[in-house]
Amino acid sequence: MKVLAACPKCRTQYDVSAYAPRAKIACRCGGQITVPVPREEPARMVRCGSCGASRAPDATFCSFCGSQFSTLDKGWGLICPNCFCRLPNDARFCVECGVGLSPQRLDAVKTDLACPRCKTALQARTVSEAQLWECASCGGLWVPAEVFTKLCSEKDRAAVVKQLASPTRVQRRRFELSAEEKVKYVPCPACKNLMNRSNYGRRSGVVIDTCRDCGVWLDNNELNRVLQYIESGGLEDARAMAEEEKKKREKEQRAAHVPAVEEMGGPEAFGGAFGPRPPTLEVDLARALDFVVKLFIK
């Protein structure tokens, strides 16, 4: 049986078949959905399940679209998100109340995410068609890894910053972290493991909390600052500097692995490629002394 439920706030419909009746589910808009308890009896067929048009008494075909009203070969396994009656499996409209059926997948809607700072339940929010989660208490944002990449590569980053700085958001964002809280390691809202802290772009001055597998936690206004840093060209400068540092390290490593000539035993160690070692003053004096001693013995 396929159970549908609609958000009372935005009327978005979801397939909630995997959830128990009366379970609470968060909608993307921040509203709360209660999984309905299905009615036992089928719906009264007073509308066409294909187009929603009214059905004439005892009619066997829809006068508007020509669909057959018989349900003998369709079964009754669908639950209306509005009146909770059982519907034919292939219905596109409720045959009793007439509401259109357009359920969305629910697997992307997180229902158990809490703010790692103040433990408040996070609310879903859409920014530039990207799904992220916002804390209504401290103004922090939980951004999945792929969404963070999308926002950072967005062509019109100024528009994203404008959405994040809406009057409603600014009005309720007076929460400030203490110095101790700012440097505190916080758990990932998704997997609960402690996240790593890093200076985004190495030079932005925005220290973000990152979970390699799940996403990024950004405190109040940090996403705005990250996008403004990228917009100003800071990320390109950081990449260029990182490339220069990489080349410098590689050069130093190559130099460290080439031993000096003296450490390898002198030119002779190279198979005589550099010729014999030139004579020194000490060698000449020793040879002269040896020559004098031999003459004296004779």
C-alpha positions in Angstrom: 0.0 0.0 0.0 1.4 3.4 -1.0 0.6 6.1 1.6 0.9 9.8 0.7 1.0 12.7 3.1 0.9 16.5 2.4 2.7 19.2 4.4 0.1 21.4 6.1 2.4 24.4 5.5 3.4 24.2 1.8 1.1 21.4 0.7 4.0 19.4 -0.8 3.2 15.7 -1.0 5.5 12.9 0.0 5.4 9.1 -0.2 5.5 8.1 3.5 4.8 4.4 3.0 7.9 3.4 5.0 6.8 5.3 8.1 4.4 4.2 10.8 1.1 6.0 11.2 1.2 9.2 13.3 5.0 9.5 12.9 6.4 13.0 12.6 8.4 14.0 9.5 10.1 17.3 8.6 9.3 18.9 5.3 11.8 20.9 3.3 9.9 24.1 4.1 10.4 23.5 7.8 6.8 22.3 8.4 6.0 19.1 10.2 4.1 16.2 8.5 2.1 13.6 10.5 1.9 10.3 8.7 -1.9 9.6 8.3 -3.9 6.7 9.5 -5.5 5.3 6.3 -9.3 4.9 6.2 -10.3 1.3 5.9 -13.0 1.7 3.2 -12.3 2.7 -0.4 -13.2 6.1 -1.6 -16.6 7.0 -3.0 -16.0 7.2 -6.7 -17.5 10.6 -7.5 -14.6 11.9 -9.6 -12.4 10.6 -12.4 -9.1 9.3 -11.2 -7.3 10.3 -14.4 -8.4 14.0 -14.8 -10.4 14.8 -11.6 -13.6 15.6 -13.5 -16.9 15.0 -11.7 -18.6 11.7 -12.4 -22.2 11.5 -13.6 -24.4 9.2 -11.6 -23.9 5.5 -12.7 -21.5 6.6 -15.5 -19.0 4.0 -16.5 -16.7 6.3 -18.5 -15.5 9.9 -17.8 -17.4 12.4 -20.0 -14.3 14.6 -20.1 -11.3 12.3 -20.8 -13.1 9.0 -21.6 -11.4 7.0 -18.9 -13.2 4.0 -17.5 -14.4 4.2 -13.9 -14.1 0.5 -13.2 -11.5 -0.4 -10.6 -11.7 -4.2 -10.9 -8.3 -4.4 -12.6 -6.7 -1.4 -10.8 -6.8 -2.4 -7.2 -7.1 -0.1 -4.1 -3.6 0.4 -2.8 -3.1 4.2 -2.8 -3.9 6.5 0.1 -5.0 10.1 -0.6 -2.9 12.7 1.2 -5.9 14.9 1.7 -8.8 12.7 2.8 -6.8 9.6 3.5 -9.2 7.3 1.6 -8.0 4.3 -0.4 -7.6 5.0 -4.1 -7.1 3.0 -7.3 -3.4 2.2 -7.8 -3.1 4.3 -11.0 -5.1 7.3 -9.8 -3.7 10.8 -10.6 -6.5 12.5 -8.7 -8.5 11.5 -5.6 -11.8 10.0 -6.8 -13.5 11.3 -3.7 -12.1 14.8 -2.9 -10.4 15.5 -6.3 -7.0 16.6 -5.0 -4.2 16.1 -7.5 -1.5 13.5 -6.6 2.1 14.5 -7.1 4.2 12.9 -4.4 7.9 13.6 -4.0 10.7 11.3 -2.7 11.3 11.8 1.0 14.8 10.2 1.2 16.5 13.6 0.9 14.6 15.2 3.8 16.6 14.8 7.0 14.4 14.5 10.1 17.0 14.0 12.8 19.6 16.8 12.2 20.4 19.0 15.2 22.6 22.1 15.5 26.0 21.1 16.7 26.3 24.4 18.6 22.9 24.8 20.4 21.3 21.4 19.7 18.2 23.0 18.1 16.5 21.0 15.4 17.6 22.2 12.0 15.1 23.4 9.4 15.4 22.7 5.7 15.9 25.6 3.4 16.4 26.0 -0.3 19.0 28.5 -1.6 19.7 28.8 -5.3 17.8 25.6 -5.8 20.2 23.8 -3.4 19.0 22.1 -0.3 20.7 23.0 3.0 19.7 23.1 6.7 19.5 26.1 9.0 19.5 26.6 12.7 16.8 29.1 13.7 18.5 29.8 17.0 22.2 30.6 16.2 22.0 31.1 12.4 24.4 28.3 11.5 24.0 26.3 8.3 24.6 22.6 7.6 25.6 22.1 3.9 26.0 18.7 2.4 29.3 18.2 0.6 27.9 18.2 -2.9 25.7 21.3 -2.2 28.7 23.2 -0.8 30.6 22.5 -3.9 27.7 23.7 -6.0 27.2 26.9 -4.1 31.0 27.7 -4.2 31.0 27.1 -8.0 27.7 29.1 -8.6 28.2 31.7 -11.3 26.0 34.3 -9.6 27.4 34.1 -6.1 26.1 37.6 -5.3 22.6 36.3 -5.7 23.2 33.5 -3.2 24.6 35.9 -0.7 21.5 38.1 -1.2 19.3 35.2 -0.4 21.2 34.3 2.7 21.1 38.0 3.9 17.3 38.3 3.6 15.7 40.8 6.1 14.0 38.0 7.9 17.2 36.1 8.4 19.2 39.3 9.5 16.5 40.3 11.9 16.7 37.0 13.9 20.5 36.5 13.7 21.8 38.2 16.8 23.4 35.1 18.3 27.2 35.5 18.8 29.6 32.7 19.6 31.9 33.2 22.6 35.7 33.0 22.0 35.6 29.5 23.6 32.8 28.3 21.3 34.5 29.6 18.2 37.5 27.3 18.6 35.5 24.3 19.9 35.4 21.1 17.8 31.8 20.2 17.1 30.2 16.9 16.0 28.8 16.3 12.5 25.0 16.7 12.5 24.8 13.6 10.3 27.3 11.0 11.5 28.0 12.6 15.0 31.8 12.3 14.6 33.9 15.3 15.5 34.6 17.5 12.5 37.9 19.0 11.4 38.5 22.7 11.5 40.3 24.5 8.6 40.9 27.9 7.2 38.9 27.9 3.9 41.2 28.6 1.0 44.1 28.8 3.6 43.9 32.6 3.4 40.2 33.5 3.7 40.2 33.8 7.5 37.0 31.8 7.6 37.5 28.7 9.8 34.9 26.1 8.8 34.0 22.7 10.3 34.2 19.9 7.8 33.2 16.2 7.8 34.9 14.5 5.0 32.0 12.1 4.3 29.0 14.3 5.1 29.4 18.0 4.6 30.3 21.4 6.1 29.0 23.2 9.1 29.2 27.0 8.8 28.5 29.4 11.7 26.4 32.5 11.3 27.4 34.5 8.1 30.4 32.2 7.4 28.9 31.0 4.1 28.4 34.6 3.0 32.0 35.3 3.8 33.2 32.2 1.9 31.3 33.2 -1.2 32.5 36.8 -1.0 36.1 35.5 -0.6 35.6 33.4 -3.8 33.9 36.3 -5.6 36.9 38.6 -4.9 39.3 36.2 -6.5 40.8 35.0 -3.2 40.5 31.3 -4.1 42.4 31.8 -7.4 45.2 33.6 -5.5 45.3 30.8 -2.9 45.5 28.1 -5.6 48.4 30.0 -7.4 50.3 30.3 -4.1 49.7 26.6 -3.3 51.1 25.7 -6.7 54.2 27.9 -6.2 54.7 26.3 -2.8 54.4 22.8 -4.3 57.0 23.6 -6.9 59.4 25.0 -4.3 59.0 21.9 -2.1 59.6 19.6 -5.1 62.8 21.5 -5.9 64.0 21.3 -2.4 63.3 17.6 -2.3 65.3 17.0 -5.5 68.2 19.0 -4.1 68.1 17.1 -0.8 68.4 13.7 -2.7 71.5 14.7 -4.7 74.6 14.0 -2.4 77.6 16.2 -2.5 80.8 15.0 -4.4 82.8 14.8 -1.2 80.1 12.6 0.5 80.4 10.1 -2.4 84.2 9.7 -2.2 85.4 12.4 -4.6 85.6 12.3 -8.4 87.2 8.9 -8.4 84.0 7.4 -7.1 82.4 8.4 -10.5 84.6 5.9 -12.4 87.3 8.5 -13.1 84.9 10.7 -15.1 86.3 13.8 -13.5 90.0 12.7 -13.7 92.4 12.0 -10.8 92.3 14.1 -7.7 94.7 17.0 -8.1 97.9 16.7 -5.9 98.0 18.8 -2.7 100.9 20.4 -0.8 100.8 17.7 1.9 101.2 15.0 -0.8 104.1 16.8 -2.4 106.0 17.2 0.9 105.5 13.5 1.8 106.9 12.4 -1.5 109.9 14.7 -1.2 110.6 13.5 2.3 110.4 9.9 1.2 112.8 10.6 -1.7 115.4 12.2 0.8 115.2 9.2 3.2 115.8 6.8 0.3 118.9 8.8 -0.8 120.3 8.9 2.8 119.9 5.1 3.2 121.8 4.5 -0.1 
